[in-house]
């Protein structure tokens, strides 16, 4: 059963701490997306990778957020330093170029105190 | 920018009733997707539509890609309690925005037994 996996599922941290979220895309998928979901803003695209290359990270606060794909089976999203306004659910999704369909992971619920 | 207007925002129905929701836009899209999100989980892809006029079913769900490429609807027949959740439409444009989904604000569905 092919699924996107994300770790951790929940993270509580204090303001100023570094947060790292990890995602394993579906094997064979060549696009990876990071989203943030809040009640106020809904789903916001933070970053987008195609064949591990970052194509668009315009939705990401550059001063504190960074996204990477060290290899085809791992995508990471880091926040340093974290702030209370970063509290949200962060989703990773993967897909195939040419398909359009994106498959979401279960999300990481981040709370920054 | 591109926006999807999803309606209704919420629905309260009795078990067994049919449900209809739709998304409209002033922009043209090449792909329409419908997702369902349960509490504490990521969005799950229900139906993907790739051609204008396409009508696709998945069990009790039926969705159509509008002929103008600016709208889509989702119908659920004979609703059951497990249909409860938030339903999102999403659409993909072509060209330079390829890969970036635009999401509707969601329809919250409540089904009374």
Interface residues (C-beta under 8 A of the other chain):
Chain A: X4 X31 X33 X42 X43 X45 X48 X50 X55 X56 X91 X93 X97 X99 X100 X101 X102 X103 X104 X105 X106 X107 X109
Chain B: X30 X31 X33 X35 X40 X41 X42 X43 X44 X45 X48 X50 X88 X90 X92 X99 X100 X101 X103 X105 X106
